[in-house]
Amino acid sequence: MAVKSLKFFIATIVGAISLWFFYKLSYYPFEPIDITYYFNIISIPGLDSNTNSKIIFLLFTLILSFIYHLLYKKIASKIILKGFIVALIVFSLYIVALLLAFGISRVNYMGIYLIQDLFGLLIFYFIVSLIYRRI
């Protein structure tokens, strides 16, 4: 059981690092950003904002990996395709949440950023699907 948990955490950490690099080193038409900046809103008492945002980002990627873990056995396909399908499921839920929160006009305005987020999810789940259950 400990080995499976270790594989889960290693896959998540490598996926989180690759996701951070994707956002930090993005090329045109995307904007390079520090993805941890968006996690500054949530604070943990006693930590500075830089450390806090990195911990919250890691917890967020753990949640994303847990979604992959839950759907791993339910999706009957090859490993790479599992990552692609889970990324599309999560992205669909993300779009629905944005539509409910902001409306269609705001979502249309954010189109290029949503494409960047889709690529980010695809990269994250591609890395997680390659590493998870393989090492």
N, C-alpha and C positions, 0 to 999 in steps of 0.2 A: 504494500500500500504506500509506503514512503517513497518508493522508486517512482510510482505513477504520479505522486504529488510533486516530486522533484522535476519530472519531465514536464508537467503542466506549468510549473513556475519558470523553468528554463525557456520553454516555448513562448510564454508570455513576455518575459524580459527581452528576449531577442526580437520578438514582434514589436514591443514598445520602442525599443531602440531604433529599429528600422522605420517605424512610423514617425518618430521624432526627426530622424534624418530626412525622410521624405518631405515633411513640412518645412524643415529648416533650409533645405537645399533645393527647393522647387525651382523650376525654370518657367519661362514664359509659356503660356499665358497665365500661369498661376503665380501667386505671390509667396515668396519665402517668409514664413512666420515662425515664431516660437510657439508651438502648440500648447506648452505648459502655461502660457500667459492666460489662456481662457479658463484655467482651473484656479486662478487666484481668488475668484469670488467665494469659493468654499474655503473656509479657514479651519485649521486645527490649532487650538490654543497652545501657546508656548513655542511655536515654530515661526521662523521668518517666512516671508512670502515666497521666496525662491525655493526653499526646501519643501514648503507646504504644497506648492503647485506640482512639484515633481512627484510627491507621494500620492496626491490625489490623481494625477495622470496615471501612475502605476496601478492604483486601485481601479480606475476606469478601464484600463486594459485587462485587468484581471476579470472584470465583469464581462467584457467582450470575449475573453477566452473561455469563461464559464459557459457562455451561450454556445460556443463551438463545442465544448465538452458535452453539453446536454443534447445537442443535435447530431453528434458524431455517429452514434449507432442507429439513429432514426433515418439518416440519409443513406440509401443503398447505392453508392457510386464510388468511383475512384477518389483517392485522397485529395488531389488537386481540385477536382470538381466539387468536393464537399466544402472546401474553403470558399470557392466561388459562390456556391449556393447560399452558404451562411452569410457571406458578405452582402449578397443581394437581399436576403431576408432582413438583415439588420438595417440596410440602407432604406428599404421600403418602410420599415417602422419609423425610421428617422424622418423620412419625407412626410409621412402621415402626421407625425408630431409637429413638424414645422408648419404644415398646412393648417392644423388645428390652432396652433399658437399665433401664426402671423397672417394667414390667408394666402390666396393664390398670387396676388400681385407682388407681395414681398418675396415669395419663393421664386418667382420668375426673375426678380431683380438679383437674387443670390445665385443664379444659375451656374456661373463659372466656379463659385466656391463649392457648390454641391457636387460638381464634377470632380473637383479636387478631393472632396471628402470621400466620394465613391472610389477614386483611385487609392486613397489612403486606406480605406477598409479592405479593398482587394489585396493590397500589399500586405497589410497586417494579417489577414486570414490566410493568404498564400504562405507566409512565413510560418504561422502557427500550424497550418496543416502539414507543412513539410517536416517540422521538427516534432510535433506532438505525435506520440506513439511510434516514433522512429528511432529515438536515441536510447 
